[in-house]
């Protein structure tokens, strides 16, 4: 099978991924093999390839927004059969026994492993994954539309929940700082819950897109929204954006930081945090997050914007993402015969 392999980090402009031919893996107990249909290109992939996110294993095949079809089932697998359509998320496995797993917080498991970081991901024609972390993709979403949901969508959903929002939050005022693929999906969920969304982004075209998707206001990253916010989610991996979001909060508000890597946090006056405002990080996702979000996304008709590339052009997709040229999500079309 053909795969795009990261042997060592380097700038996206230099093309850090190398095309290689490898034998198909045989799934072990409780694993399945997938024929990959499509794989989204995430900013986390870019951070891994460029070295901002330190590699846990090299060489590694990146990619953790994977849709595909089960082609081989290992021993002791329940619920999955050859021919089933499946999705792979960032969470590749947990120990299931630690205090975090036992209390529904498997995203914090100290033994957790992650797709495309600890185990080979979806920048390949086939991949092996643990059967118990696979998710079922609603029939409403073809593979190309589903791929962006499996990371940006799920982590955006978790970010809203960490910020204290949900179906009973109608009328709440939410700030979205940065307006990439994950924020666009989070905005659609927030609007379905009746939440007012205020978008801050440096990109003028993204401000227009935010208003088209139902935002009540769109401005620059340093502009203060016209109302005090009950909650905010920051998507840009920049500490100054966290400070701007905190300044925009009403009393008791929460800033949820949706980032696995941040360039640092600036000094902030205590007055900006006082009145029981808080800052929370968003770490990984759970299987329950993925199930809840995909069900909700199908029910409310979430839409995704995709820019497609063949697997061999993964370096081009990374370069375009690094340059801010991707509208929506870059998706690698790995098997055009099954991706749709």
PEMO-V194019 format. One record per residue. N is the residue number from 1. PHI is phi in radians with two decimals (NA if undefined). Layout:
N_PHI / N_PHI
This chain:
1_NA / 2_-1.58 / 3_-2.53 / 4_-1.82 / 5_-1.93 / 6_-1.68 / 7_-1.63 / 8_-2.96 / 9_-1.20 / 10_-2.96 / 11_-1.08 / 12_-1.01 / 13_-1.11 / 14_-1.62 / 15_1.20 / 16_-1.23 / 17_-1.60 / 18_-2.09 / 19_-1.33 / 20_-2.36 / 21_-1.87 / 22_-2.34 / 23_-1.23 / 24_-1.08 / 25_-1.37 / 26_-1.71 / 27_-1.15 / 28_-1.54 / 29_-0.99 / 30_1.18 / 31_-2.12 / 32_-2.30 / 33_-1.85 / 34_-1.97 / 35_-1.51 / 36_-1.32 / 37_-1.59 / 38_-2.68 / 39_-2.53 / 40_-1.25 / 41_-1.81 / 42_-1.80 / 43_-1.08 / 44_-1.10 / 45_-1.05 / 46_-1.09 / 47_-1.12 / 48_-1.16 / 49_-1.15 / 50_-1.60 / 51_1.65 / 52_-1.14 / 53_-1.77 / 54_-1.17 / 55_-1.11 / 56_-1.58 / 57_-2.63 / 58_-2.35 / 59_-1.25 / 60_-2.53 / 61_-1.67 / 62_-1.27 / 63_1.93 / 64_-2.41 / 65_-2.16 / 66_-1.96 / 67_-2.04 / 68_-2.97 / 69_-2.18 / 70_-1.19 / 71_-2.02 / 72_-2.71 / 73_-2.05 / 74_-1.38 / 75_-1.18 / 76_1.11 / 77_-1.78 / 78_-1.99 / 79_1.58 / 80_-2.24 / 81_-2.33 / 82_-0.99 / 83_1.70 / 84_-1.22 / 85_-1.52 / 86_-2.51 / 87_-2.13 / 88_-2.07 / 89_-1.94 / 90_-1.05 / 91_-1.33 / 92_-1.70 / 93_2.90 / 94_-2.37 / 95_-1.39 / 96_1.29 / 97_-2.14 / 98_-1.27 / 99_-1.12 / 100_-1.30 / 101_-1.10 / 102_-1.24 / 103_-2.00 / 104_1.30 / 105_-2.10 / 106_-1.12 / 107_-1.11 / 108_-1.78 / 109_-0.93 / 110_-1.25 / 111_-1.86 / 112_-1.09 / 113_-2.15 / 114_-2.30 / 115_-1.19 / 116_1.37 / 117_-2.16 / 118_-1.75 / 119_-2.23 / 120_-1.04 / 121_-1.84 / 122_-1.68 / 123_-1.42 / 124_-2.81 / 125_-1.27 / 126_-2.42 / 127_-2.69 / 128_-1.92 / 129_-2.49 / 130_-1.16 / 131_-1.14 / 132_-1.32 / 133_-1.86 / 134_-1.16 / 135_-2.14 / 136_-1.54 / 137_-1.62 / 138_-1.02 / 139_-1.05 / 140_-1.13 / 141_-1.97 / 142_-1.17 / 143_-1.00 / 144_-1.13 / 145_-1.35 / 146_-1.35 / 147_-0.93 / 148_-1.13 / 149_-1.25 / 150_-1.41 / 151_-2.27 / 152_-0.96 / 153_-1.22 / 154_-1.19 / 155_-1.23 / 156_-1.12 / 157_-1.10 / 158_-1.07 / 159_-1.07 / 160_-1.08 / 161_-1.17 / 162_-1.09 / 163_-1.34 / 164_1.63 / 165_-1.78 / 166_-3.00 / 167_-1.06 / 168_-1.67 / 169_-1.73 / 170_-0.92 / 171_1.61 / 172_-1.17 / 173_-1.97 / 174_-2.03 / 175_-1.77 / 176_-2.02 / 177_-1.88 / 178_1.64 / 179_-2.42 / 180_-1.53 / 181_-1.06 / 182_-1.15 / 183_-1.14 / 184_-1.11 / 185_-1.28 / 186_-1.09 / 187_-1.06 / 188_-1.13 / 189_-1.17 / 190_-1.03 / 191_-1.16 / 192_-1.13 / 193_-1.49 / 194_1.42 / 195_-1.51 / 196_-1.41 / 197_-1.96 / 198_-2.16 / 199_-1.88 / 200_-2.07 / 201_-2.66 / 202_-1.36 / 203_-1.61 / 204_-1.10 / 205_-1.07 / 206_-1.21 / 207_-1.12 / 208_-1.09 / 209_-1.10 / 210_-1.07 / 211_-1.16 / 212_-1.09 / 213_-1.52 / 214_1.88 / 215_-1.11 / 216_-1.36 / 217_-2.80 / 218_-2.50 / 219_-2.58 / 220_-1.35 / 221_-1.09 / 222_-1.68 / 223_-1.34 / 224_-1.55 / 225_-1.01 / 226_-1.26 / 227_-2.30 / 228_-1.29 / 229_-1.67 / 230_-1.42 / 231_-2.75 / 232_-2.56 / 233_-2.16 / 234_-1.78 / 235_-1.93 / 236_-1.24 / 237_-1.41 / 238_-2.26 / 239_-1.10 / 240_-1.09 / 241_-1.21 / 242_-1.07 / 243_-1.10 / 244_-1.13 / 245_-1.13 / 246_-1.09 / 247_-1.12 / 248_-1.52 / 249_-1.31 / 250_-1.38 / 251_-1.01 / 252_1.35 / 253_-1.34 / 254_-2.21 / 255_-1.81 / 256_-1.81 / 257_-1.65 / 258_-1.67 / 259_-2.81 / 260_-1.57 / 261_-2.41 / 262_-2.31 / 263_-1.29 / 264_2.24 / 265_-2.00 / 266_-1.33 / 267_-1.11 / 268_-2.29 / 269_-1.15 / 270_-1.04 / 271_-1.02 / 272_-1.26 / 273_-1.70 / 274_-1.06 / 275_1.09 / 276_1.02 / 277_-1.27 / 278_-2.56 / 279_-2.11 / 280_-2.25 / 281_-1.54 / 282_-1.97 / 283_-2.00 / 284_1.11 / 285_-2.45 / 286_-1.94 / 287_-1.09 / 288_-1.13 / 289_-0.97 / 290_-1.12 / 291_-1.12 / 292_-1.09 / 293_-1.16 / 294_-1.10 / 295_-1.11 / 296_-1.13 / 297_-1.04 / 298_-1.18 / 299_-1.19 / 300_-1.67 / 301_1.30 / 302_-1.03 / 303_-1.99 / 304_-2.15 / 305_-1.83 / 306_-2.21 / 307_-2.08 / 308_-1.67 / 309_-2.47 / 310_-1.21 / 311_-0.92 / 312_-1.10 / 313_-1.74 / 314_-1.03 / 315_-1.13 / 316_-1.13 / 317_-1.06 / 318_-1.11 / 319_-1.09 / 320_-1.16 / 321_-1.13 / 322_-1.09 / 323_-1.46 / 324_1.29 / 325_-1.70 / 326_-1.51 / 327_-1.66 / 328_1.55 / 329_-2.15 / 330_-1.34 / 331_-2.23 / 332_-1.44 / 333_-1.56 / 334_-1.48 / 335_-2.29 / 336_-1.05 / 337_-1.21 / 338_-1.99 / 339_-1.40 / 340_-2.56
